[in-house]
Amino acid sequence: MSKDTESVAAEDAVEKLLKLAGHRDMPTEVAMTRARIAAYAVWQQSMQHRKAPRWKRYLALAACTAAIAIIGSIFMLQKRPVDTLPVVAHVAVVDGDVGLQANTDTVKAAINASPVFANTQIVTGTGRIALTLQSNLSLRLNQHTTVVFIDAEHARLLSGEIYVDAGLARLSTPLLIETPVGEVMHRGTQYRVSVIGDATLIQVREGSVQIALASNREALSVGVGEQLRVEERGRVEWRAGLGGFGSEWDWVTKLASQFDIENRSLGEYLSWFAREQGLAVRYQSAQVERIALSAHLHGAVNAEVANVNLDELSLITGMSIRRQQGVIYIAQN
Amino acid sequence: MNPMWPDNEQELIDRLMRGDAGAFDQFFNEYYPRIYRFARRRVRGDSSLAEDVAQAVLCRALESLQTYRGEAALMTWLCTLCRREMSQQCRVKDDEPEIREALESLLIANQADLINATHDDDVKESVLAALDYLPVTYADVLERKYLRDMSVNAIATQLGRSVKATESLLTRARAAFREAFLLLDGDSRSMP
């Protein structure tokens, strides 16, 4: 047998074997996500431990003690300008007074379009704020919330309530929210995280959210309509069958940005509106859906003005657009 | 160079120890599915248990990266951790005799014989195991060529390589696969 014939035969053999075996099994998406969160948490923890051996820590402590006065005085004289820190987000909407404190700088009032730098603490008090992260992710903070932005992908929720809307785009590196009971991550979703007393609550409107518990490194996944409550001492409670709309979501809608409807279709507007309100959209027929997608609008609207808009739209478009429970129904008159 | 032992593994570990997020993604994406399949073959197809085991193995590995000294391929080290993890699960799940039996038979297997621990001489299993032992780029290019029936040109485009470089990669991948398969399936069996 010539060498060429041999190599062809060997190639054929490889092909036959691979075809016989078929594709390799893959773990489920849920398991992958859960494992990724757990592994990431372990990796981060182990790096913190590894960073400094004990003797080095003592040495560093001694060095720090000796240097603290010098550093302190230098810091007082020449504090690092805040605007040299990386920008992690921009303010999209402010409702009331909200304080931003970057890099131990003085507290400043948040204003629309102002940048939020890394290492900024946001205290909402009686106000509320919506932010757009560099990754385009929308983050909304309710009243009485304190959050520290460590960087563009990492925030620490100390108290209060955050709403996350990842939009429809899949992010390569999702936002990680540290809470007292563990780290929360998501994949393309809308959800709320609240820290109230010693309990952390997660409620998911769309997609899924994973939390890696700090107590035992267990990774839990929270799906649509589910609410997970975890206490610092480790007690876990689940609730299911919850709607993604209702009074507890109203503050989220209040912070929605305006939707520029100029030359956008009625269908697009309704999709955005439903997403902001946690509703589903049902068309009477495919033909009605086609009409909605081809009907173009003009102006700008805010999701907060809920049913008024729908009534106006019904009048303008000549279609029946009504909301019933968690669904917007669109039909031809 | 051992074709089944990529020379950039120590570099991957170093990057992980430096906190490189890209290295974490690479490590997780490459090794979680492979360890999952390694575990699954040993727990009689119990996917759920295999997922848990694989998760625990990767966590254990990331906790003890400094103990990996590069004396064995990374996959070999992870498989050793996987065996230990399964033996641990075996002790925990004392009420599941079937799993315990499978795990005990695995523990008896020769540690040096990496995949023979499958204790299953089915060719299909050996092929799948061999693919998991190859460097990811090799397994990937073989699957594209023979399972997705892609042309070399199409593979080259997708991988961003020249056609010549892709052909060379395929040749090396086939050679490594043959070597791995013969090792795993036993010397007595010849390739079809």
Chai-1 contact restraints between the chains, C-beta under 6 A:
chainA,res_idxA,chainB,res_idxB,connection_type,confidence,min_distance_angstrom,max_distance_angstrom,comment,restraint_id
A,A13,B,M191,contact,1.0,0.0,6.0,A-B,restraint_1
A,A13,B,P192,contact,1.0,0.0,6.0,A-B,restraint_2
A,V14,B,R174,contact,1.0,0.0,6.0,A-B,restraint_3
A,V14,B,F177,contact,1.0,0.0,6.0,A-B,restraint_4
A,E15,B,Y146,contact,1.0,0.0,6.0,A-B,restraint_5
A,K16,B,P192,contact,1.0,0.0,6.0,A-B,restraint_6
A,L17,B,V127,contact,1.0,0.0,6.0,A-B,restraint_7
A,L18,B,Y146,contact,1.0,0.0,6.0,A-B,restraint_8
A,L18,B,L147,contact,1.0,0.0,6.0,A-B,restraint_9
A,L20,B,K124,contact,1.0,0.0,6.0,A-B,restraint_10
A,A21,B,K124,contact,1.0,0.0,6.0,A-B,restraint_11
A,A21,B,V127,contact,1.0,0.0,6.0,A-B,restraint_12
A,A21,B,L128,contact,1.0,0.0,6.0,A-B,restraint_13
A,H23,B,L147,contact,1.0,0.0,6.0,A-B,restraint_14
A,R24,B,L128,contact,1.0,0.0,6.0,A-B,restraint_15
A,D25,B,R37,contact,1.0,0.0,6.0,A-B,restraint_16
A,M26,B,P33,contact,1.0,0.0,6.0,A-B,restraint_17
A,P27,B,Y36,contact,1.0,0.0,6.0,A-B,restraint_18
A,P27,B,E51,contact,1.0,0.0,6.0,A-B,restraint_19
A,A31,B,E51,contact,1.0,0.0,6.0,A-B,restraint_20
A,A35,B,Y32,contact,1.0,0.0,6.0,A-B,restraint_21
A,A35,B,Q55,contact,1.0,0.0,6.0,A-B,restraint_22
A,R36,B,F28,contact,1.0,0.0,6.0,A-B,restraint_23
A,A38,B,Q55,contact,1.0,0.0,6.0,A-B,restraint_24
A,A38,B,C59,contact,1.0,0.0,6.0,A-B,restraint_25
A,A39,B,F28,contact,1.0,0.0,6.0,A-B,restraint_26
A,A39,B,L58,contact,1.0,0.0,6.0,A-B,restraint_27
A,A39,B,C59,contact,1.0,0.0,6.0,A-B,restraint_28
A,A39,B,L62,contact,1.0,0.0,6.0,A-B,restraint_29
A,V42,B,C59,contact,1.0,0.0,6.0,A-B,restraint_30
A,V42,B,L62,contact,1.0,0.0,6.0,A-B,restraint_31
A,V42,B,E63,contact,1.0,0.0,6.0,A-B,restraint_32
A,W43,B,F24,contact,1.0,0.0,6.0,A-B,restraint_33
A,W43,B,L62,contact,1.0,0.0,6.0,A-B,restraint_34
A,S46,B,L62,contact,1.0,0.0,6.0,A-B,restraint_35
A,S46,B,E63,contact,1.0,0.0,6.0,A-B,restraint_36
A,M47,B,G19,contact,1.0,0.0,6.0,A-B,restraint_37
